[in-house]
Amino acid sequence: MSREYLESKDLYQIATLSDPRFSPDGRWLAYVRTQPDQGSNEYKSAIWLVPAGGGQSRQFTNGVKRDSAPRWSPDGRWLAFVSTRGGEKAKPQIYLIPTDGGEARQITKMKNGAGEPTWSPDGKILAFTSRVNAEEMAADDEGEPEQPLDPDELERLAAEKEKREEEKADPRVIRRFAYRAGTSYFDDRTAQLYLLEVDLETSTAKNGPRRLTSDGRNYSDPQWMPDGSALLAVVSRQPDKDDLFYYTDVVRVPLEGGEPAILTGSDTADFSPRPSPDGQWIAYNSAPVKAYTTANMEIKLLPAAGGEPRVLTAGLDCHAADLAWTPDSRGICFLAPERGRVDLRRVMLEVGTVDLLLTADREMQAYDLSADGKQVGFVASTDRSPSELYVAALEDADEHRLIQPNEGWLAAKKLGEVSDLWFESADGTPIQGWIIKPPNFDPGEKYPLILSIHGGPHVMWSRHEPTMWHEWHTQAAQGYVVFACNPRGSDGYGQAFRAVLLNRWGEADLPDLQAGVERVIEQGYVDPERLVVTGGSYGGYMTAWVIGHDDRFKAAVAQRGVYDLTSFYSTSDIPILTEWEFAAAPWEDPELLWKYSPLAYVERIRTPLLLVHSENDFRAPIPAAEGLFVALRRLKREVEMVRYPRDGHELSRSGEPKHRIDRLDRIVDWFDKYVVESQAAE
């Protein structure tokens, strides 16, 4: 393939931006820039600064490992951030760096790492989180003797600790659900809240860290009350029971002793607490437990002095996330996904009206308001670029792009045209999709078509989807037309559209996918005899479901999918998803769960299938793929399975870079075998 077209190895070129943060005076934006590193097969990230008014950006931290979470001190003199620098097995710690230049200094030395730094309003204290177990908390409370400074002795003690940790998990005793996630098992530690007094003249800690919580629940997202009297935080529910992985409460944590006070109810999952600048209100996100996967994520408002919460976004039929108060405490800004866009909106407290502040044909991913509320800095993706940084004046929505990190290398690449396609499903329901064409597209030719299906199932894709940008354009560059859509069950089209999928996985959305494929074929440039299909997670489920109900596809690649809902319940880190989506556990209605399992239709599968799975996938564990693979082999069908060691469910988004590239190549190679090579042989 010509280097003028995108290819799989261009993954190493792609820089993504995140976590924009205004300086207190509004003159600068700090942000995190992350990029895969080919030599180490890892990701490296650094904090950069750019003038908010436009100008040259500069790298501010070294980015040797992973630098993240930039947080300006209230006076703007310092940036606190989290870094994994300091050695091969270094835990993340909090560092301080002067904003007028100088070296970063480590200010936490937590044995298990530290994260989520948050400055107190007067800039004298940093709140943060760190994971500890009961033994370590007891040692802290008793005043552990100071460790010797001799390097050999420190190394010996570290080796002894590592050995003890290994022995604690041999054997591993499990006493509850949600005992693993990501690519690792939970240990006996939970994240607790700490305070650290900082001497800003020397950028050192005045005293050791002081722990605020000790109850064995997981605390996160610390937020200072404006008067500095307490912290708000999110805490996991019921530490002695199952499912604490899913439900959370908002709590107020006093600084001078006393139990954290739960502020929210047990029938909802509540998170992202944000106090108003005047200290009178607490806004937070909330979703009902009974309809957690399909209900709208709402903004609720609670009087800080106590009282009943009220819903601010009851009239808004979409999610409301990423909250930020206006400086006058009269409104709350938030991001809202709708019809393939993510826009910035604002709800006003007194009248409950929702205003559209910034909208365009793109996805806003993260933002920050300046202290005076006049500017917003935000990261967004478009179908031409996966990540860019903008600044906008909210008064007149005048915006300009500050950073386009991929502009240089993309200038030498030709990308295919991306277009929207609205179409009607079999019952007349309007469905939104989009088409990515090859960069050398010729309307007189007939191209093979990739049907790409999203996961979730309740998520929203768009033509600007940053997690699929590289994959779609690489596949198009290989000579495929790529088609994707948001079938019923997707986010972005209202709660009723989302809930249609309940108790009807596969059955409710298959007609939408089929209608979309037919509509693309009607465009005249797709060969109906060269159709292929792929998807990940729920998209992997749907890939197997599609080829078990429709034999028109010449090849399929099912990635990290769920293929047997009965076994999924007992192996996944989210078994409760089955109860949310089907209102039943396997022993309560095994027939229902088997009916909607792709494995139940394995005898109908005649399409050559490649199964892609990670060995440490705890979300959709690999036994599901193994079961489908064995069944198809016993039936003498054409099937292969590729297993990626070390990686988990996020393989395609944040897995090892070499694995991500290998995966992309294998998908196209599998399709080529059946729709390119086979055609050439005819």
VMD Tcl script that draws the C-alpha trace (Angstrom):
set ca {
  {0.00 0.00 0.00}
  {1.22 3.47 -0.83}
  {2.58 5.51 2.08}
  {0.26 8.32 1.02}
  {-2.58 6.31 2.53}
  {-3.10 5.54 6.20}
  {-1.75 2.20 7.42}
  {-1.75 0.23 10.65}
  {1.74 1.32 11.75}
  {0.65 4.95 11.67}
  {-0.74 4.21 15.13}
  {2.69 5.25 16.43}
  {2.19 8.69 14.88}
  {-1.15 9.45 16.52}
  {-1.06 11.89 19.42}
  {-4.17 12.32 21.55}
  {-4.94 15.24 23.85}
  {-6.84 15.18 27.14}
  {-7.58 16.96 30.43}
  {-7.39 20.67 29.38}
  {-6.99 23.01 32.37}
  {-7.04 26.82 32.43}
  {-4.53 28.71 34.55}
  {-6.26 30.84 37.22}
  {-5.69 34.02 35.19}
  {-7.08 32.40 32.02}
  {-3.89 33.04 30.02}
  {-2.72 29.45 29.65}
  {-4.11 26.01 29.02}
  {-2.35 22.94 30.35}
  {-3.18 19.64 28.70}
  {-1.92 16.07 28.45}
  {-0.47 14.73 25.20}
  {-0.21 10.93 24.86}
  {1.41 8.88 22.13}
  {2.35 5.20 21.61}
  {6.07 4.52 21.83}
  {7.35 1.87 19.44}
  {10.60 1.13 21.27}
  {9.04 0.40 24.66}
  {5.71 -0.88 23.33}
  {4.04 1.45 25.82}
  {2.39 4.86 25.91}
  {4.17 8.02 26.97}
  {2.45 11.19 28.03}
  {3.60 14.66 28.98}
  {1.96 17.87 30.13}
  {2.10 20.73 27.65}
  {1.23 24.42 27.91}
  {-0.24 26.68 25.24}
  {-1.31 30.36 25.44}
  {-5.11 30.54 25.53}
  {-4.97 33.43 23.07}
  {-3.01 31.36 20.58}
  {0.68 30.86 20.05}
  {3.43 28.28 20.31}
  {2.80 25.34 22.61}
  {5.61 23.85 24.67}
  {6.23 20.59 26.43}
  {6.27 21.28 30.17}
  {7.10 17.89 31.72}
  {9.56 15.33 30.43}
  {7.06 12.61 29.52}
  {9.64 9.84 30.03}
  {6.82 7.66 31.37}
  {3.26 8.82 32.04}
  {2.58 12.36 33.29}
  {-1.08 13.21 33.81}
  {-3.68 15.16 35.80}
  {-2.27 18.72 35.63}
  {-3.75 20.88 38.40}
  {-2.92 24.58 38.81}
  {-2.44 25.99 42.30}
  {-4.97 28.77 43.06}
  {-2.28 31.44 42.69}
  {-1.07 29.94 39.39}
  {2.54 29.52 40.59}
  {2.56 25.72 40.60}
  {1.28 22.74 38.70}
  {0.63 19.54 40.59}
  {0.57 16.43 38.45}
  {0.79 12.64 38.66}
  {3.75 10.76 37.21}
  {5.11 7.21 37.04}
  {8.72 8.38 36.61}
  {11.32 6.94 38.94}
  {12.04 3.38 37.84}
  {10.62 0.32 36.14}
  {8.22 -0.54 38.99}
  {7.60 3.01 40.19}
  {4.15 3.74 41.54}
  {2.38 6.92 40.40}
  {3.19 9.80 42.72}
  {2.28 13.49 42.89}
  {4.84 16.06 41.78}
  {5.01 19.86 41.89}
  {6.60 22.01 39.20}
  {6.85 25.83 39.19}
  {4.95 27.33 36.27}
  {7.69 29.88 35.57}
  {10.19 27.10 34.95}
  {12.22 24.67 37.01}
  {12.46 21.02 37.94}
  {9.55 18.90 39.12}
  {9.77 17.66 42.70}
  {8.08 14.59 44.09}
  {5.96 15.45 47.13}
  {4.26 12.13 47.87}
  {5.99 8.84 48.63}
  {2.97 6.64 49.12}
  {3.88 2.94 49.13}
  {1.05 2.10 46.76}
  {1.06 5.31 44.75}
  {-1.05 8.47 44.81}
  {-3.49 10.12 42.44}
  {-6.31 12.64 41.92}
  {-4.54 15.72 43.35}
  {-6.89 18.56 44.28}
  {-5.81 21.93 45.70}
  {-7.53 23.50 48.68}
  {-9.09 26.92 48.00}
  {-6.21 28.68 49.83}
  {-3.58 26.65 47.98}
  {-1.97 25.30 51.14}
  {-3.18 21.69 51.06}
  {-3.45 18.97 48.44}
  {-6.12 16.33 48.79}
  {-5.44 13.05 47.00}
  {-6.26 9.35 47.01}
  {-4.07 6.34 47.73}
  {-4.79 2.63 48.08}
  {-4.12 0.99 51.46}
  {-5.24 -2.09 53.37}
  {-6.11 -2.50 57.03}
  {-2.56 -3.51 58.00}
  {-1.05 -0.47 56.32}
  {-3.61 1.86 57.87}
  {-2.81 0.45 61.32}
  {0.90 1.00 60.72}
  {0.19 4.58 59.66}
  {-1.89 5.21 62.76}
  {0.79 3.79 65.05}
  {3.55 5.79 63.41}
  {5.67 3.40 61.40}
  {9.43 3.68 62.11}
  {11.40 5.57 59.49}
  {12.98 3.37 56.82}
  {16.77 3.21 56.59}
  {18.31 5.27 53.82}
  {20.85 2.63 52.83}
  {20.04 1.69 49.20}
  {20.80 -2.00 49.70}
  {18.53 -2.16 52.73}
  {15.75 -0.33 50.90}
  {16.03 -2.78 48.00}
  {15.89 -5.72 50.41}
  {12.78 -4.37 52.13}
  {11.11 -3.74 48.76}
  {11.84 -7.32 47.67}
  {10.42 -8.66 50.92}
  {7.24 -6.63 50.44}
  {6.84 -7.85 46.86}
  {7.26 -11.46 48.01}
  {4.61 -10.98 50.73}
  {2.21 -9.57 48.16}
  {2.75 -12.57 45.88}
  {2.18 -15.00 48.75}
  {-1.07 -13.28 49.71}
  {-2.46 -14.21 46.28}
  {-1.25 -17.82 46.36}
  {-3.90 -19.09 46.73}
  {-6.25 -16.20 45.98}
  {-9.34 -16.28 48.22}
  {-12.51 -14.79 46.70}
  {-15.38 -13.70 48.94}
  {-17.43 -11.38 46.70}
  {-18.33 -10.40 43.16}
  {-16.31 -7.75 41.36}
  {-13.03 -9.33 42.39}
  {-11.15 -8.36 39.22}
  {-11.25 -5.65 36.56}
  {-9.12 -4.29 33.74}
  {-6.31 -6.86 33.49}
  {-5.72 -7.59 37.19}
  {-7.32 -8.94 40.32}
  {-8.31 -6.71 43.19}
  {-6.17 -6.95 46.30}
  {-7.28 -6.12 49.82}
  {-6.60 -2.42 49.37}
  {-9.13 0.36 48.90}
  {-8.62 3.97 47.84}
  {-8.72 6.36 50.80}
  {-8.64 10.16 51.03}
  {-5.52 11.96 52.23}
  {-4.46 15.54 52.92}
  {-0.95 16.88 52.48}
  {0.13 20.34 53.64}
  {2.50 21.92 51.11}
  {5.26 24.50 51.61}
  {5.06 26.40 48.33}
  {8.30 28.24 48.91}
  {10.27 25.02 48.87}
  {7.76 22.79 47.00}
  {7.98 20.22 49.77}
  {5.51 18.64 52.16}
  {5.42 20.34 55.57}
  {4.38 17.16 57.33}
  {3.48 13.63 56.38}
  {0.14 12.93 54.68}
  {-2.94 12.70 56.90}
  {-5.58 10.11 56.08}
  {-9.22 11.26 56.30}
  {-11.02 7.96 55.70}
  {-10.46 4.44 56.96}
  {-13.66 2.46 56.43}
  {-12.61 0.01 53.70}
  {-14.71 1.59 50.95}
  {-13.23 3.05 47.76}
  {-13.13 6.86 47.63}
  {-12.55 8.90 44.49}
  {-12.99 12.32 42.85}
  {-12.24 14.54 45.88}
  {-13.65 18.08 45.58}
  {-13.12 20.91 48.07}
  {-16.02 22.88 49.47}
  {-15.34 26.56 48.66}
  {-14.75 27.49 52.30}
  {-12.21 24.68 52.72}
  {-14.20 23.08 55.55}
  {-14.81 19.68 53.96}
  {-14.31 17.49 50.95}
  {-16.95 16.02 48.71}
  {-16.14 12.63 47.23}
  {-17.60 9.55 45.58}
  {-17.62 6.34 47.61}
  {-18.40 2.75 46.72}
  {-21.55 1.37 48.29}
  {-21.74 -1.47 50.83}
  {-18.14 -2.68 51.20}
  {-19.27 -5.98 52.76}
  {-21.62 -6.93 49.90}
  {-21.45 -7.76 46.20}
  {-21.68 -5.31 43.31}
  {-19.82 -2.44 45.00}
  {-18.05 -2.12 41.64}
  {-21.17 -0.52 40.19}
  {-22.98 1.66 42.72}
  {-21.63 4.79 44.35}
  {-22.77 7.54 46.71}
  {-21.78 11.18 47.13}
  {-20.37 11.93 50.58}
  {-19.20 14.94 52.55}
  {-15.97 14.26 54.45}
  {-15.14 16.60 57.36}
  {-11.50 17.63 57.70}
  {-11.33 17.56 61.47}
  {-12.59 14.09 62.23}
  {-16.00 12.46 62.10}
  {-17.67 9.98 59.79}
  {-18.29 10.82 56.13}
  {-21.93 11.78 55.62}
  {-23.76 10.13 52.72}
  {-25.70 12.82 50.83}
  {-27.50 10.73 48.19}
  {-30.06 7.93 48.09}
  {-29.74 4.15 47.87}
  {-32.00 3.78 44.83}
  {-29.61 5.72 42.59}
  {-25.98 5.58 41.54}
  {-24.50 9.03 42.19}
  {-21.15 10.53 41.24}
  {-19.25 13.64 40.03}
  {-20.12 15.97 42.93}
  {-19.43 19.63 42.17}
  {-20.03 22.37 44.79}
  {-21.22 25.76 43.56}
  {-18.66 28.60 43.84}
  {-20.80 30.30 46.51}
  {-20.97 27.07 48.53}
  {-24.78 26.99 48.57}
  {-25.34 23.99 46.29}
  {-23.95 20.60 45.32}
  {-24.58 19.38 41.79}
  {-23.94 15.76 40.83}
  {-24.75 13.09 38.27}
  {-27.35 10.48 39.08}
  {-28.92 7.42 37.46}
  {-31.55 5.03 38.87}
  {-30.24 1.63 39.91}
  {-33.21 -0.24 38.43}
  {-32.65 1.16 34.92}
  {-28.98 1.93 35.12}
  {-28.00 1.04 31.55}
  {-30.88 2.73 29.73}
  {-31.95 5.70 31.89}
  {-30.66 9.19 31.15}
  {-27.76 10.34 33.31}
  {-29.28 13.35 35.07}
  {-27.95 16.39 36.88}
  {-29.32 16.71 40.40}
  {-29.03 19.69 42.71}
  {-28.73 19.39 46.48}
  {-28.69 22.23 49.03}
  {-25.29 22.19 50.72}
  {-26.97 22.88 54.05}
  {-29.19 19.81 53.64}
  {-32.50 19.04 51.98}
  {-34.03 17.11 49.13}
  {-32.36 16.99 45.72}
  {-34.12 18.09 42.57}
  {-33.51 17.07 38.98}
  {-32.30 19.91 36.77}
  {-32.35 18.07 33.45}
  {-35.68 16.24 33.65}
  {-36.79 17.80 30.36}
  {-33.64 16.76 28.52}
  {-33.84 13.38 26.75}
  {-30.11 12.62 26.70}
  {-27.18 12.13 29.07}
  {-25.71 15.13 30.89}
  {-22.09 14.59 31.94}
  {-18.87 16.40 32.87}
  {-20.31 19.14 35.08}
  {-18.85 22.62 35.63}
  {-20.42 25.56 37.46}
  {-20.56 29.05 36.04}
  {-18.71 31.53 38.32}
  {-21.96 33.22 39.41}
  {-23.36 29.89 40.72}
  {-26.47 30.35 38.57}
  {-25.80 27.71 35.91}
  {-24.10 24.37 35.27}
  {-22.35 23.48 32.03}
  {-22.23 19.90 30.79}
  {-21.54 17.73 27.75}
  {-24.48 16.11 25.97}
  {-24.24 13.39 23.27}
  {-26.94 13.64 20.63}
  {-27.29 12.38 17.03}
  {-23.60 11.83 16.40}
  {-22.38 15.02 18.09}
  {-21.26 15.89 21.60}
  {-22.15 19.49 22.46}
  {-21.61 21.85 25.38}
  {-24.83 22.91 27.09}
  {-25.84 24.83 30.19}
  {-28.78 24.47 32.54}
  {-29.91 27.49 34.58}
  {-30.90 26.81 38.20}
  {-33.75 29.27 38.60}
  {-35.75 28.47 35.49}
  {-34.43 25.05 34.52}
  {-33.85 26.04 30.90}
  {-31.12 24.34 28.91}
  {-29.05 26.47 26.53}
  {-26.86 25.20 23.71}
  {-23.49 26.92 24.17}
  {-21.23 25.25 21.60}
  {-22.20 22.90 18.82}
  {-20.59 21.72 15.60}
  {-20.26 18.54 13.59}
  {-17.72 16.94 15.96}
  {-17.39 15.21 19.32}
  {-16.31 17.29 22.32}
  {-14.47 14.97 24.70}
  {-13.27 17.10 27.62}
  {-13.41 20.78 28.55}
  {-12.59 23.36 31.21}
  {-14.10 26.75 31.99}
  {-11.85 29.70 32.75}
  {-12.17 31.15 36.26}
  {-14.17 34.12 34.96}
  {-16.48 31.85 32.96}
  {-15.84 33.71 29.73}
  {-13.78 31.06 27.96}
  {-13.93 27.33 27.46}
  {-10.98 25.18 26.44}
  {-11.88 21.81 24.99}
  {-10.59 18.73 23.20}
  {-12.60 17.50 20.22}
  {-12.37 14.95 17.41}
  {-13.48 15.23 13.80}
  {-13.49 12.81 10.88}
  {-10.32 14.54 9.64}
  {-8.39 14.47 12.92}
  {-8.72 12.29 16.03}
  {-7.79 14.91 18.61}
  {-7.52 18.72 18.64}
  {-7.53 21.48 21.27}
  {-9.76 24.55 20.92}
  {-10.61 27.66 22.91}
  {-13.89 29.54 22.59}
  {-15.43 32.70 24.00}
  {-18.81 31.72 25.43}
  {-20.39 35.14 24.96}
  {-20.39 34.91 21.17}
  {-19.26 31.27 20.62}
  {-16.22 32.60 18.76}
  {-13.68 29.79 18.74}
  {-10.28 28.97 17.31}
  {-8.12 25.89 17.21}
  {-5.03 26.02 19.38}
  {-3.43 22.64 18.79}
  {-3.67 20.13 15.96}
  {-1.05 17.60 17.10}
  {-1.37 15.31 14.09}
  {-1.33 18.04 11.46}
  {2.26 17.49 10.33}
  {2.26 13.81 9.49}
  {-1.38 13.84 8.31}
  {-0.53 16.46 5.69}
  {1.18 13.71 3.70}
  {-1.79 11.33 3.96}
  {-4.92 11.08 1.84}
  {-8.06 10.26 3.82}
  {-11.25 8.95 2.32}
  {-14.47 10.94 2.25}
  {-16.83 10.42 5.19}
  {-20.55 11.05 4.72}
  {-23.69 10.69 6.82}
  {-26.43 8.29 5.80}
  {-29.87 8.49 7.37}
  {-32.09 5.57 6.41}
  {-35.29 3.85 7.50}
  {-35.28 0.45 9.15}
  {-37.81 -2.22 8.21}
  {-40.50 -0.69 10.44}
  {-39.81 2.89 9.32}
  {-37.64 3.90 12.30}
  {-35.01 6.47 11.19}
  {-31.43 5.31 11.84}
  {-28.27 7.36 11.53}
  {-25.16 5.91 9.90}
  {-22.09 7.00 8.00}
  {-19.89 5.76 5.19}
  {-16.09 5.94 4.93}
  {-14.89 5.60 1.34}
  {-11.42 4.62 0.08}
  {-9.16 7.66 -0.48}
  {-8.83 6.74 -4.18}
  {-12.58 6.16 -4.54}
  {-13.92 5.68 -8.05}
  {-17.75 5.74 -8.28}
  {-17.55 3.49 -11.31}
  {-15.97 0.63 -9.35}
  {-17.51 -1.96 -7.03}
  {-15.93 -2.18 -3.58}
  {-16.13 -4.73 -0.75}
  {-18.05 -3.47 2.29}
  {-17.13 -3.75 5.97}
  {-20.09 -3.52 8.34}
  {-18.57 -2.19 11.60}
  {-20.75 -2.64 14.72}
  {-20.28 -0.74 17.98}
  {-20.13 -2.13 21.51}
  {-21.87 -1.03 24.66}
  {-24.54 -1.79 23.67}
  {-25.76 1.64 24.81}
  {-23.12 3.94 23.33}
  {-23.10 6.43 20.49}
  {-20.74 6.35 17.55}
  {-20.36 9.12 15.01}
  {-18.34 9.91 11.91}
  {-15.89 11.54 14.35}
  {-15.52 8.59 16.75}
  {-11.93 8.98 18.04}
  {-11.54 5.34 19.10}
  {-12.36 4.16 15.55}
  {-10.74 6.93 13.50}
  {-7.51 5.07 12.76}
  {-9.22 1.71 12.23}
  {-11.88 2.98 9.81}
  {-9.51 5.07 7.72}
  {-6.93 2.28 7.60}
  {-9.54 -0.19 6.39}
  {-10.79 2.30 3.80}
  {-7.22 2.81 2.62}
  {-7.03 -0.94 2.01}
  {-9.83 -0.62 -0.55}
  {-12.93 -1.17 1.59}
  {-16.03 0.92 1.97}
  {-16.73 1.01 5.73}
  {-20.27 1.38 7.03}
  {-21.23 1.99 10.65}
  {-24.44 3.16 12.29}
  {-26.26 3.65 15.58}
  {-28.95 0.96 15.58}
  {-31.68 0.81 18.21}
  {-30.22 0.54 21.68}
  {-27.63 3.23 20.93}
  {-27.19 6.39 22.94}
  {-27.87 9.84 21.48}
  {-31.48 9.42 20.31}
  {-33.44 9.46 23.55}
  {-34.21 7.08 26.38}
  {-36.96 5.18 24.54}
  {-34.64 4.46 21.57}
  {-32.03 3.18 24.01}
  {-34.43 0.95 25.95}
  {-35.82 -0.91 22.91}
  {-32.92 -3.34 23.24}
  {-33.91 -4.56 26.71}
  {-34.71 -8.29 26.64}
  {-34.10 -8.25 22.86}
  {-30.37 -8.22 22.20}
  {-29.71 -8.96 18.54}
  {-33.37 -9.24 17.71}
  {-34.16 -5.51 18.03}
  {-31.08 -4.12 16.26}
  {-30.38 -6.70 13.52}
  {-33.10 -5.25 11.21}
  {-31.46 -1.81 11.53}
  {-28.06 -3.17 10.52}
  {-29.53 -5.13 7.62}
  {-31.48 -2.12 6.37}
  {-28.33 0.00 6.52}
  {-26.33 -2.50 4.48}
  {-29.11 -2.58 1.87}
  {-29.17 1.20 1.73}
  {-25.41 1.38 1.14}
  {-25.64 -1.25 -1.60}
  {-28.26 0.92 -3.29}
  {-25.61 3.65 -3.65}
  {-24.23 1.56 -6.50}
  {-20.55 1.29 -5.59}
  {-20.63 -1.72 -3.24}
  {-20.42 -5.31 -4.46}
  {-23.25 -7.21 -2.70}
  {-21.25 -10.43 -3.11}
  {-18.33 -9.05 -1.07}
  {-19.78 -8.10 2.32}
  {-17.90 -8.66 5.60}
  {-18.72 -7.80 9.21}
  {-16.85 -7.05 12.43}
  {-17.32 -5.50 15.86}
  {-15.96 -5.53 19.41}
  {-17.54 -6.28 22.80}
  {-21.30 -6.02 22.15}
  {-20.22 -5.52 18.53}
  {-18.50 -8.92 18.80}
  {-21.74 -10.36 20.15}
  {-23.62 -8.82 17.23}
  {-21.09 -10.07 14.68}
  {-21.72 -13.64 15.84}
  {-25.47 -12.96 15.99}
  {-25.49 -11.53 12.46}
  {-23.76 -14.52 10.87}
  {-26.03 -16.86 12.82}
  {-29.08 -15.18 11.24}
  {-27.85 -13.85 7.88}
  {-25.60 -15.78 5.48}
  {-24.84 -12.96 3.04}
  {-21.48 -12.09 4.64}
  {-18.38 -13.71 3.17}
  {-16.24 -13.35 6.29}
  {-16.54 -12.10 9.87}
  {-14.25 -11.02 12.70}
  {-15.82 -11.14 16.17}
  {-13.75 -9.30 18.77}
  {-13.87 -9.58 22.58}
  {-17.50 -10.59 22.40}
  {-20.11 -12.20 24.65}
  {-21.40 -15.37 23.00}
  {-23.10 -17.22 25.87}
  {-25.13 -15.06 28.26}
  {-25.55 -17.86 30.78}
  {-21.81 -18.30 31.38}
  {-21.18 -14.55 31.02}
  {-23.06 -14.00 34.28}
  {-20.60 -16.04 36.32}
  {-17.34 -15.07 34.60}
  {-17.59 -11.34 33.80}
  {-16.60 -8.48 36.09}
  {-20.08 -7.04 35.39}
  {-22.44 -9.99 35.93}
  {-25.18 -7.58 36.90}
  {-25.35 -6.41 33.26}
  {-27.45 -9.51 32.60}
  {-29.94 -8.45 35.27}
  {-30.03 -4.88 33.98}
  {-30.60 -5.91 30.37}
  {-32.76 -9.05 30.78}
  {-34.19 -8.65 34.30}
  {-33.12 -12.20 35.10}
  {-30.29 -14.29 36.47}
  {-29.44 -17.53 34.61}
  {-31.24 -19.73 37.14}
  {-34.36 -17.58 36.95}
  {-34.87 -17.67 33.17}
  {-32.22 -19.82 31.47}
  {-34.34 -20.19 28.34}
  {-34.45 -16.42 27.81}
  {-30.70 -15.97 28.18}
  {-29.95 -18.94 25.92}
  {-32.39 -17.66 23.31}
  {-30.37 -14.43 23.04}
  {-26.95 -16.12 23.09}
  {-25.17 -16.31 19.70}
  {-23.83 -19.73 20.68}
  {-27.40 -21.07 20.52}
  {-27.34 -20.52 16.76}
  {-23.88 -21.94 16.09}
  {-25.20 -24.65 13.74}
  {-26.47 -21.91 11.41}
  {-23.06 -20.24 11.12}
  {-21.46 -20.91 7.73}
  {-19.48 -17.67 7.45}
  {-15.70 -18.01 7.95}
  {-15.08 -16.51 11.40}
  {-11.98 -15.06 13.06}
  {-12.27 -14.72 16.85}
  {-10.05 -12.03 18.41}
  {-9.75 -12.02 22.19}
  {-7.40 -10.98 25.00}
  {-6.40 -13.52 27.61}
  {-6.87 -11.03 30.46}
  {-10.26 -9.80 29.31}
  {-12.33 -9.80 32.50}
  {-15.24 -7.87 31.00}
  {-16.06 -10.46 28.31}
  {-13.84 -13.34 29.42}
  {-12.11 -15.51 26.85}
  {-14.02 -18.74 27.66}
  {-16.87 -17.27 25.61}
  {-14.64 -17.17 22.53}
  {-13.24 -20.60 23.34}
  {-16.72 -22.07 23.51}
  {-17.72 -20.65 20.13}
  {-14.40 -21.71 18.61}
  {-14.72 -25.31 19.84}
  {-18.32 -25.59 18.67}
  {-17.47 -24.36 15.17}
  {-14.45 -26.66 14.96}
  {-16.59 -29.64 15.94}
  {-19.04 -28.63 13.23}
  {-16.16 -28.51 10.70}
  {-16.72 -24.80 10.01}
  {-13.98 -22.38 9.04}
  {-12.82 -20.62 12.20}
  {-9.63 -19.29 13.76}
  {-8.94 -17.73 17.14}
  {-6.23 -15.20 17.98}
  {-5.38 -14.79 21.67}
  {-3.47 -11.74 22.91}
  {-1.55 -12.27 26.16}
  {-1.42 -9.60 28.89}
  {-4.08 -7.36 27.33}
  {-7.68 -7.00 28.45}
  {-11.02 -5.76 27.15}
  {-9.50 -2.43 26.05}
  {-7.14 -4.08 23.55}
  {-8.32 -2.02 20.57}
  {-8.18 1.30 22.44}
  {-5.33 1.12 24.95}
  {-3.76 -2.31 24.56}
  {-0.09 -2.84 23.82}
  {0.64 -0.86 20.63}
  {2.18 -3.89 18.89}
  {-0.95 -5.90 19.67}
  {-3.19 -3.15 18.33}
  {-1.28 -3.03 15.05}
  {-1.21 -6.82 14.74}
  {-4.96 -6.91 15.34}
  {-5.66 -4.36 12.60}
  {-3.52 -6.27 10.11}
  {-5.15 -9.61 10.93}
  {-8.66 -8.23 10.46}
  {-7.91 -6.92 6.97}
  {-5.92 -10.04 6.06}
  {-8.88 -12.22 7.05}
  {-11.27 -10.16 4.96}
  {-8.87 -10.01 2.01}
  {-8.69 -13.79 1.99}
  {-12.40 -14.08 1.26}
  {-13.32 -10.99 -0.74}
  {-10.10 -9.94 -2.48}
  {-7.94 -13.02 -2.98}
  {-10.94 -15.24 -3.70}
  {-12.16 -12.81 -6.36}
  {-8.71 -12.68 -7.96}
  {-8.65 -16.49 -8.12}
  {-11.96 -16.68 -9.99}
}
mol new
graphics top color blue
foreach p $ca { graphics top sphere $p radius 0.5 }
foreach p [lrange $ca 0 end-1] q [lrange $ca 1 end] { graphics top cylinder $p $q radius 0.2 }
display resetview
